[in-house]
Amino acid sequence: YLAVNNAMPWFGMDIGGTLCKLVYFEPKDITRDELDSEIEILRNIRKYLTKHSAYGKTGHRDMHLQLDNVPLRGRRGTLHFIRFPTCEMGNFLALAKSKGMATLVTTVSATGGGAYKFENDFRKEVNLKLAKFDEFDSLISGIQYIDTHNPNECYYWANPTEMEKCSKSSYDFSNPYPFLLVNIGSGVSILAVYGPNNYKRVTGTSIGGGTFLGLCCLLTGCNTFEEAIELAAGGDNTNVDKLVRDIYGGDYERFGLPGDLVASSFSAVCSFGQMNSREKRSKVSREDLARATLVTITNNIGSIARMCALQEHIDRVVFIGNFLRVNPISMKMLAYAMDYWSNGTMKALFLEHEGYFGAVGCLLRFNG
Ligand code: ADP
């Protein structure tokens, strides 16, 4: 058993539509004997992964997410969180090959659509078999594991109705069930989770993180997610959107719709009034367009999530997925929307390892 464990680095992989997430367990309780018998290639891979924070041109290790001294299958060690764009899979496999992975004949656990799509490439390029696991099973077991071993995993945004006072606060999620899980990746999946092995997929929408990035690139000419978020942070969507007050001159009181609520996304750029539409459009900046795109996508997801929570009679809604990476604007908006439209009965929750739970869940299933 030891020999088998020793023969392969412990990986869990989630190969999504946009990003590939790789979680690596570095054992820290290696005995002298184990170290002596460790294959050199394995030692080199461990060193390569843990001594660097960038791999090739597009691989990154999220060092701020690293978890030390966690138990896994009777061992103790450190979890490392690595990501790269799925479109770079060819380069990733070439890199893995150059580090000697192909000589360690064995299996890696993987989930996400890419576990199917790239299965043959893994076998051909690096001699690796993929043990495939369901992405939602992996997601839920990953959340459960990380939440148990990281006391500061779960948080919420306090005072979401007052932007200046809105701040991150820790949330005790030790009794998690039931909760609604909203996974915002390229697309969106919404699960109702009643217990560790009891969940269902309620619905989904194709209008997700991939839509935000795609539209934002088309509208602003930006090239990366980070750039899109940065633009959005400096923009004002009210130059682009039509608000309730643009239509009513103020609040629509009878139905409790505040004047600053977006009534129609992107539709200010084609109302005439004093200006013709071309003049009006030229007043709109790239930042405003990025912000309006972010607001549109985020509010749409928030609204679907809230309807699902109502239908399932669940009051805690956990938002995850890499769309929320470096994206406090969307998190605060979701926190606000959940709170405001439910009269304070629903709560939006967030998890620090936002995009990595599928990969973690896979790592837990790793079988030597
Ligand atoms: P998937 O499994 O579908 O790839 P993820 O949970 O990894 O989903 O989220 C992908 C989304 O995360 C993208 O559509 C984009 O909105 C956002 N994102 C965050 N960081 C990046 C990045 N570095 N590159 C591309 N997209 C990113």
Boltz pocket constraint, residues with backbone or C-beta under 6 A from the ligand:
constraints:
  - pocket:
      binder: B
      contacts: [[A, 14], [A, 15], [A, 16], [A, 17], [A, 18], [A, 19], [A, 20], [A, 85], [A, 112], [A, 184], [A, 185], [A, 186], [A, 187], [A, 208], [A, 209], [A, 210], [A, 211], [A, 212], [A, 213], [A, 225], [A, 226], [A, 321], [A, 322], [A, 323], [A, 324], [A, 325], [A, 354], [A, 355]]
      max_distance: 6.0
